[in-house]
Amino acid sequence: AEIPLLRSFWLCKKENRKRALRYRISRSKNDIPRVEFEVFEPTSEKDVPGGTVTRAKAKCLNPECGSVLSPDRVRAQLAEQKGGADVIFDRSGHRTGGAQLLAVAVLRPGEPGRTYRLPTERDYQAVLRAQAQVREMLAEWEKGGRKGLCPVPDESTPVGGGTGAGRAFSIQKYGMLRWGDLFTARQKVALAAFASLISNRTSQAKSLCLTLGKMTDLANAFCPWEPVAECPRQVLNQGRIKPAWDFAEGVPISESSGGFVTCLDNFIAGALSVGDVSPNAQVVVAAAQTSPLPEESASVWFTDPPYYDAIPYACLSDFFFVWFKRAMPNEPLLRDPFDSANPLTPKLLEAIHDETQRSNGGMKDKAFFEASMAEAFQVGRQRLRESGIGCVVFAHKTTEGWEALLSGIIKGGWTLTGSWPIATEMAHRLRARESAALATSVHLVCRPRPTNAAVGDWAAVLRELPKRVGDWMERLQSEGIRGADLVFACIGPSLEVFSRYTKVETRSEER
């Protein structure tokens, strides 16, 4: 029998209005059991069935069976369908497998809020037509000798796994080997159409391209349905891309969430909120280890560096980058200046702990991260005037991450003079609600360490540390900083004492 993969049966979970799905098992003579759904109005949480899948284990809804399909079998079946984002039809156009439409959210004129209905054959026919259109797009590209980029992103997805940031990806286990596999047929058609239209609007291309990026974030086969807000949620809510058992597919040409017009309005509102910004700026794609700025040319050096092994920024960027390339195929900034053979975002010099990646023959392990950060901080120190100031933004929940960063700062020739935890994250964001995420980012204020700085005595440093950290902890607690945010915010004051010296030695001259 077919097991529908659902994390939740909830459709609407507002205080004054609740809707959900429930099921029954239908079985005709000499036929396999079928799960049939209906939309209903629950009165309590217990009225709504629990999800069918947990940690890739799928439970059969038939009470006569109740067996649990192992993660290996779930992955194997989805891998055969390249992730399972699309419906499988027979030659007559009837669904036989693959993705299943569970419910349709509808806005009715004159009625407040959304209503929900079960899918009809007409809904499935729309999917079938989109699949045919994708085939036509690809056939036309093939017929033209494969000139230019494939209309559907055919660049490879990250391998994922391993130790470090690579664990943010597991999509290849589910058969999603190309970035195009992360989108349904309707989404491919819509995104390809908007990319084509943007490519013809030269003067507005960059702004429209950023709008396309936001639309991509809401038009993919990974967006969960948010039953409180009643809209799709963006894919990158936890700094990783993982398979979604159920997902919400918005309507790109509507004015609701996920529509291009809504994304454009939000982009314009964001740009206007910034106010007047000086036009005297230049955007350059460059590695921090080889800054193009002349030495002692800057008064401020501000950086929000990679967070050790937490978030693989470059690989995550590819999710949007593949569509940017198709919207602006001749844009020189959409090229890797360090590796001409790389069709995606630059990664060769990215300072990150991700052992699925290699740089110059070596693995991107902890030692690579520390060395890259030290080199970048040293270059930053050289670009700053002696009277200048630096600031490093960092957030990580492990001592290993902090150790790697602080090692780079000290080796780069900096002295820490301040440490401020600043609330930079939205408290209501999905990431904050579903995990023990840090509420603040620590801003480490730095100054160039004088070249003639003294050698420190470890015993003296050890005596000074408790008072310095204690005073700072007391102040932060009085201002409402708690938990892990408090602990990591106190790293700065401890390093103030340590980093003012060129090195710190014990009496036996051990460093």
C-alpha positions in Angstrom: 0.0 0.0 0.0 1.0 3.6 -0.5 2.3 5.5 2.6 1.8 9.3 2.4 4.8 11.0 4.0 3.5 13.7 6.3 5.2 15.5 9.2 1.8 17.1 10.2 -1.8 16.9 9.3 -2.5 20.5 10.3 -3.6 23.0 7.6 -4.7 26.0 9.8 -3.9 26.4 13.4 -5.1 29.9 14.3 -6.6 30.7 17.6 -10.1 31.2 16.3 -10.0 28.9 13.2 -8.6 25.4 12.9 -8.5 23.1 9.9 -6.7 19.8 9.5 -6.6 16.6 7.5 -7.8 13.2 8.7 -7.9 9.9 6.9 -9.7 6.6 6.5 -8.6 3.4 4.9 -10.6 2.3 1.9 -10.3 -1.1 0.4 -12.3 -2.6 -2.4 -12.4 -6.4 -3.1 -9.1 -7.8 -4.5 -7.5 -4.3 -4.2 -4.8 -2.9 -2.0 -5.8 -0.5 0.8 -6.0 3.2 -0.1 -5.6 6.2 2.2 -8.4 8.7 1.6 -8.3 12.1 3.2 -10.9 14.7 4.3 -10.6 18.3 5.6 -12.2 18.8 9.0 -12.4 21.2 11.9 -10.7 19.8 14.9 -11.7 20.9 18.4 -8.5 19.9 20.1 -4.9 18.8 19.4 -5.8 15.1 20.0 -8.3 15.2 17.1 -5.5 15.5 14.6 -3.5 12.4 13.6 0.2 12.3 14.2 2.7 12.4 11.3 3.6 9.3 9.4 7.3 9.9 9.1 10.1 10.4 11.7 13.8 10.4 10.9 13.1 8.9 7.5 11.1 6.0 9.0 7.6 5.8 7.4 4.7 4.2 9.3 1.8 2.6 7.4 -1.6 4.1 8.2 -3.5 0.8 7.7 -4.3 -0.4 11.2 -4.2 -4.0 9.9 -0.5 -3.4 9.0 1.1 -0.6 11.0 4.6 -1.7 9.8 7.4 0.8 9.7 9.4 1.3 6.5 13.2 1.6 7.3 15.1 4.8 6.3 17.1 2.8 3.8 13.9 1.7 1.9 12.4 5.2 2.1 15.6 6.7 0.7 15.9 4.1 -2.0 12.3 4.7 -3.2 12.7 8.4 -3.3 16.1 8.1 -5.0 14.4 6.3 -7.9 12.2 9.4 -8.3 15.0 11.9 -8.0 13.7 13.0 -4.6 10.0 12.5 -5.3 9.1 16.1 -5.9 6.8 15.3 -8.8 3.8 13.3 -9.5 4.1 10.0 -11.6 1.4 9.6 -14.2 0.5 6.7 -16.5 0.0 7.1 -20.2 -3.6 8.0 -19.7 -2.6 10.9 -17.4 -3.7 9.3 -14.2 -1.6 9.5 -11.1 0.1 6.2 -10.2 2.7 7.4 -7.7 5.2 10.0 -6.7 4.2 13.2 -5.0 0.6 13.4 -3.9 -1.6 16.5 -3.7 -3.1 16.5 -0.2 -5.1 19.7 0.0 -5.5 23.0 -1.8 -5.6 26.4 -0.1 -8.1 28.7 -1.7 -8.9 32.5 -1.3 -12.5 33.2 -2.0 -13.8 36.7 -2.9 -15.6 38.2 0.0 -14.5 35.6 2.5 -11.8 36.3 5.1 -8.9 33.9 5.4 -8.2 30.7 3.5 -10.5 27.8 2.9 -9.3 24.3 2.1 -10.5 21.6 -0.2 -9.3 18.2 -1.4 -7.5 18.1 -4.8 -9.4 17.3 -8.0 -8.5 15.7 -11.3 -8.2 19.2 -12.7 -5.5 20.0 -10.2 -3.5 17.0 -11.3 -4.0 17.9 -15.0 -2.3 21.2 -14.3 0.7 19.3 -12.9 0.7 17.0 -16.0 0.7 20.0 -18.4 3.7 21.5 -16.5 5.6 18.3 -16.8 5.0 18.3 -20.6 6.2 21.9 -20.8 9.4 21.0 -19.0 10.0 18.3 -21.5 9.4 20.8 -24.3 11.9 23.2 -22.8 14.6 20.6 -22.6 13.8 19.2 -26.1 14.1 22.7 -27.6 17.5 23.2 -25.8 18.7 19.8 -27.1 17.5 20.7 -30.6 19.5 23.9 -30.5 22.7 22.0 -29.8 22.7 22.7 -26.1 23.8 26.3 -26.6 23.8 28.3 -23.5 22.7 27.1 -20.1 20.2 24.4 -19.7 16.8 26.0 -18.8 16.5 23.7 -15.8 19.6 23.9 -13.5 21.7 20.8 -14.3 24.7 21.7 -12.0 25.6 19.1 -9.4 24.4 19.4 -5.8 26.9 19.1 -2.9 27.9 15.6 -1.9 27.3 16.4 1.7 27.9 14.3 4.8 31.2 13.9 6.5 32.6 16.0 9.4 31.9 19.7 9.5 29.6 21.9 7.5 29.0 19.2 4.8 26.4 17.6 7.2 24.0 20.4 6.1 23.3 18.4 3.0 21.9 14.9 2.6 19.9 15.5 -0.6 22.1 13.2 -2.7 21.1 10.3 -0.6 17.5 10.9 -1.9 18.5 11.0 -5.5 18.6 14.8 -5.9 21.9 14.9 -7.9 21.2 18.1 -9.8 19.9 21.4 -8.5 16.9 21.2 -10.8 15.8 18.1 -8.8 14.8 20.3 -5.9 11.9 21.9 -7.8 8.6 20.6 -9.1 7.7 20.8 -12.7 5.4 23.8 -12.1 8.2 25.6 -10.2 10.8 24.8 -13.0 8.4 26.3 -15.6 7.7 29.4 -13.5 11.3 30.1 -12.5 12.6 29.5 -16.0 10.0 31.9 -17.4 10.8 34.7 -14.9 14.5 34.2 -15.5 14.0 34.5 -19.2 11.9 37.7 -18.8 14.5 39.2 -16.4 17.3 38.5 -18.9 15.6 40.9 -21.3 15.3 43.8 -18.8 18.9 45.0 -18.8 18.4 48.2 -16.6 16.4 46.4 -14.0 18.0 42.9 -14.1 19.9 43.0 -10.9 17.0 44.2 -8.7 14.6 41.7 -10.4 17.2 39.0 -10.0 17.3 39.5 -6.2 13.5 39.3 -6.3 13.8 36.0 -8.2 16.1 34.8 -5.4 13.5 35.4 -2.8 10.9 33.7 -5.0 13.2 30.7 -5.3 13.4 30.5 -1.5 9.6 30.1 -1.5 9.1 28.1 -4.7 10.8 24.7 -4.2 10.0 21.2 -3.0 11.4 21.8 0.5 9.1 24.6 1.8 7.1 23.5 4.8 3.5 24.7 5.2 3.1 27.0 8.2 -0.3 26.4 9.7 -0.3 29.5 11.9 0.5 32.0 9.2 -1.1 29.8 6.5 1.7 30.2 4.0 4.8 28.4 2.7 8.0 29.0 4.8 11.4 29.6 3.2 13.7 26.7 2.7 16.8 28.1 4.4 15.4 28.4 7.9 18.1 26.3 9.6 21.2 26.9 7.5 20.8 23.6 5.7 18.9 21.9 3.0 17.3 18.6 4.0 14.5 16.6 2.4 11.0 17.6 3.2 8.4 14.8 3.5 5.6 17.2 2.7 5.9 20.7 1.2 3.8 23.7 0.2 3.7 24.8 -3.5 2.7 28.5 -3.8 1.3 30.2 -6.9 4.1 32.3 -8.5 1.6 34.5 -10.5 -0.6 35.3 -7.5 -0.3 38.2 -5.0 -0.1 35.8 -2.0 3.0 34.5 -0.3 5.5 33.1 -2.8 4.1 35.1 -5.7 6.6 37.2 -7.7 4.7 40.5 -7.1 4.8 39.9 -3.3 8.5 39.1 -3.4 9.1 42.3 -5.5 7.1 44.5 -3.1 9.0 43.1 -0.1 12.3 43.7 -1.8 11.4 47.3 -2.6 10.2 47.9 1.0 13.5 46.5 2.2 15.5 48.7 -0.1 13.6 51.8 0.9 13.9 51.1 4.6 17.7 51.5 4.3 17.3 55.1 3.3 19.9 57.2 1.4 23.1 55.2 0.9 26.2 56.8 -0.5 26.8 55.7 -4.1 30.6 55.9 -3.6 31.1 52.2 -3.1 32.4 49.3 -5.2 31.5 45.6 -5.0 34.4 43.3 -5.6 34.5 39.5 -5.5 37.7 38.8 -3.7 39.2 36.4 -1.2 39.7 37.9 2.3 43.2 36.3 2.3 44.2 38.5 -0.7 42.3 41.7 -0.2 42.6 44.1 -3.2 42.8 47.2 -0.9 46.2 48.9 -0.5 47.9 48.7 2.9 46.9 51.1 5.7 44.0 52.4 3.6 41.0 51.8 5.8 39.8 53.3 9.0 37.3 50.5 9.8 37.7 46.8 9.1 34.4 45.0 9.8 33.8 41.3 9.1 31.2 38.7 9.7 33.4 35.6 8.9 32.3 32.0 8.3 31.0 30.3 11.4 33.5 27.4 11.4 31.5 24.3 10.7 28.0 25.7 11.2 26.8 27.0 7.8 28.2 26.1 4.4 27.5 29.5 2.9 28.9 29.0 -0.6 27.1 25.7 -1.2 23.8 27.1 0.1 24.3 30.1 -2.2 24.3 27.7 -5.2 20.6 27.1 -4.5 19.9 30.7 -5.7 23.0 31.1 -7.9 21.9 28.6 -10.5 18.8 30.7 -11.2 20.7 34.0 -11.1 23.0 32.7 -13.9 20.0 32.0 -16.0 18.4 35.4 -15.4 21.7 37.2 -16.1 23.8 34.9 -18.3 26.3 37.6 -19.3 26.9 39.1 -15.9 30.7 38.9 -15.1 30.1 38.8 -11.3 28.3 35.5 -11.8 31.6 33.7 -12.5 34.2 32.1 -10.2 37.3 34.3 -10.5 39.5 31.7 -8.8 38.5 28.6 -10.7 37.3 28.9 -14.3 36.2 25.3 -14.4 33.7 25.8 -11.5 30.2 26.5 -12.8 28.9 27.5 -9.3 29.9 29.9 -6.5 33.6 30.2 -5.5 34.6 27.6 -2.9 38.4 27.0 -3.4 39.5 29.6 -0.8 36.4 29.7 1.4 37.4 29.5 5.0 35.3 26.7 6.4 35.5 23.5 8.3 34.0 21.0 5.8 35.8 17.8 5.2 33.7 17.0 2.1 35.7 19.8 0.3 39.3 20.1 -0.6 41.6 23.0 -1.3 45.0 22.6 -3.1 45.0 18.9 -2.4 44.3 19.2 1.3 41.1 18.6 3.3 39.2 21.6 4.7 39.6 20.5 8.3 40.0 22.5 11.5 43.7 23.2 10.7 42.7 24.6 7.3 40.0 26.9 8.9 42.5 28.2 11.5 45.2 28.9 8.9 42.7 30.6 6.5 41.3 32.8 9.3 44.8 33.8 10.5 45.8 34.7 7.0 42.6 36.8 6.4 43.0 38.6 9.8 46.6 39.3 9.0 45.7 40.8 5.7 42.9 42.8 7.4 45.4 44.1 9.9 47.7 45.3 7.1 44.9 47.1 5.3 43.9 49.0 8.5 45.5 52.3 9.6 47.3 52.1 13.0 44.6 54.3 14.4 41.8 52.2 12.9 39.4 49.8 14.5 38.2 46.3 13.6 35.1 44.4 14.5 34.5 40.6 14.1 30.9 39.2 14.4 30.7 35.6 15.5 28.2 33.1 16.9 28.9 29.5 17.6 27.7 27.0 20.2 31.0 25.0 20.5 34.3 25.8 22.1 36.0 24.3 19.1 34.5 27.0 16.8 35.5 29.8 19.1 39.0 28.4 19.6 39.5 28.3 15.8 38.3 31.8 15.4 40.3 33.3 18.3 43.4 31.6 17.2 43.1 33.3 13.8 42.5 36.7 15.5 45.6 36.5 17.7 47.9 35.1 15.0 46.7 37.8 12.7 48.1 40.5 14.9 45.0 41.9 16.7 44.2 42.9 20.3 40.6 42.5 21.5 39.4 45.6 23.3 35.7 44.9 23.7 33.1 42.2 23.4 29.4 43.0 22.9 26.5 40.5 22.5 24.0 42.1 20.1 20.6 40.7 19.4 20.8 40.3 15.6 18.2 37.6 15.1 14.4 37.7 14.9 13.0 36.0 18.0 10.0 34.7 16.1 12.0 33.1 13.2 11.5 29.4 12.7 15.1 28.6 13.6 14.7 30.2 17.0 11.4 28.5 17.8 12.5 25.0 16.9 16.0 24.8 18.4 18.3 26.1 21.1 19.7 28.7 18.7 21.8 31.6 20.1 19.8 34.8 20.4 22.8 37.1 19.9 25.9 37.5 17.8 29.1 38.5 19.7 30.8 41.6 18.3 34.5 41.4 19.1 36.0 44.9 18.9 39.7 44.8 17.9 42.7 47.1 17.5 45.9 46.5 15.7 48.4 45.0 18.2 51.6 47.1 18.3 54.6 45.4 16.7 56.6 46.1 19.9 54.0 44.6 22.3 55.5 43.0 25.4 55.7 39.3 26.2 53.1 38.4 28.9 53.5 36.4 32.0 51.0 33.5 32.3 50.7 33.8 36.1 49.9 37.5 35.8 47.3 36.9 33.1 45.8 34.1 35.1 45.4 36.4 38.2 43.7 39.2 36.1 41.3 36.9 34.2 38.7 36.1 37.0 38.1 39.8 37.9 37.9 40.9 34.3 35.5 38.2 33.3 33.5 38.4 36.6 32.9 42.1 36.2 31.7 41.7 32.6 29.5 38.7 33.4 27.8 40.7 36.2 27.1 43.6 33.8 25.7 41.4 31.1 23.4 39.6 33.5 22.1 42.9 34.6 21.2 43.6 31.0 19.3 40.4 30.5 21.9 38.2 28.8 21.5 34.6 29.8 22.6 31.0 29.0 25.1 30.3 26.2 24.9 33.9 25.0 26.3 35.0 28.4 29.1 32.4 28.3 30.3 33.2 24.8 30.0 36.9 25.3 32.6 36.6 28.1 35.2 35.1 25.8 36.0 38.6 24.6 37.0 40.1 28.0 39.2 37.1 28.7 41.0 37.5 25.3 41.4 41.3 26.0 43.9 40.3 28.8 45.6 37.6 26.7 45.8 39.3 23.2 47.5 42.5 24.3 50.8 40.6 24.3 52.8 39.2 21.4 52.9 36.0 23.3 52.3 34.7 26.8 54.8 32.5 28.5 55.2 30.5 31.7 58.4 30.8 33.8 59.8 27.8 31.8 59.2 29.9 28.6 56.5 27.6 27.4 54.1 29.5 25.1 
